[in-house]
């Protein structure tokens, strides 16, 4: 079945440093989504990427989707303490069948920001 | 209203108990999901309902029984659970089951933190 690998598992940064998390799928994706889960909270949607090579920005966050639609990254510039949480990528398979539309989550990257 | 509401927020149950988790959304979404999440792990898909019909069952043990009474409600009936079933149970909804460019974001509820004793 489809697997989505995400690295690193943990990242500790000083406030103001940059942060990047990477996602790789074993199969070509229809699209990829990114979610943030604060400690004790629930996943909250950040963004969806659909097109090959797509790049989207949200303030200090930059999201990329690879040309082959099998990998993605999230980069945060100048982290703040409010960025603390777990960042998950989630990919949807591009093939049909019984798993059509199934969203497979990566393992997540737990980000700690030290003030 | 862009909320998915789950009740209860916390639940402690014995291994012989029967309980139900409830989920409600009023966004007109036609796909609803149950996920199980253990600490420091990603959400793990259990069931998908599309247009009130069960579309995906990820080989979940029969002690978990989903139900979708209407397009706004999703229940998860629990019976004879084991301590290893203790986890955060998340409900989510999307406009459609998804795929391709029509995909939309998943809205998650705050979850039910379940402890089986």
Interface residues (C-beta under 8 A of the other chain):
Chain A: X30 X31 X33 X35 X41 X42 X43 X44 X45 X48 X50 X86 X88 X90 X92 X94 X98 X99 X100 X101 X102 X103 X104 X105 X106 X107 X108 X110
Chain B: X31 X40 X41 X42 X43 X44 X45 X48 X56 X90 X92 X96 X97 X98 X99 X100 X101 X103 X104 X105 X106 X107 X108 X109 X110 X111
